Amino acid sequence: MKKTYIGIAFIVLVFGIWAVPKIVNRLSPTTLLTFEKVPDFKFTNQNSKEISNENFKNKVYVVEFFFTSCPTICPKMHQSMLKIQDEFYGNPNFGMASITIDPKRDTPETLKKYAEKHNVTLKNWQFLTGDKDVIYDFANKGFKLYAGENEEAEGGFEHSGLFALVDKNGFIRSRTVTSGEFENPIKFYDGLDAEQVQMLKEDITILLNE
């Protein structure tokens, strides 16, 4: 019997040595990764006002690429953005930018109607349009988030459902995620995935407190 107790104690000790670091790691504050700086930009918002990176200076903000007539992933992305809006509503140091990849149809007037219809109330949520080539260059090279025209795609355009998080100094930020025994870095957050949207909200809070 004594040997049995010793054996159990040994197992508990070994498990504790293995498990405690993992538990502590989960409880420890997330250290965010830093990626490249967002290039300077100038676009026009839903109020026909010029908006640049200077408008987001010293602010934490989230960027998405979308289009108002999108019949596939955009509605779900928008619901995720609304949750983020509601989480940080009233915080003057937080902003959001939804950049259309269909500027021909998404005029400032169209963007304003879309925002009003879809419960956008955050003062610092900018819906942006501009020159098509500039927007595509900004998405594909500036963020390395694919956006492009495709006649065979539903709605005529292709883009990801990913959100980018930008810190107060204009750098793209993100975290690592656990996959089995490994920690894998991610650069963007999946706006279609509730768990990653929650991660995004947590990381916004971290950056706001930096």
Salt bridges, closest charged atoms under 4 A:
GLU36 OE2 - LYS144 NZ 3.69
GLU36 OE2 - LYS187 NZ 2.59
GLU87 OE1 - LYS201 NZ 3.90
ASP102 OD2 - ARG105 NE 2.72
ASP137 OD1 - LYS141 NZ 3.35
GLU149 OE1 - LYS132 NZ 2.98
ASP167 OD2 - ARG173 NH1 2.95
GLU181 OE1 - LYS22 NZ 2.91
GLU202 OE1 - ARG175 NH2 2.99
ASP203 OD1 - ARG175 NH2 2.81
GLU210 OE2 - ARG173 NH2 3.40
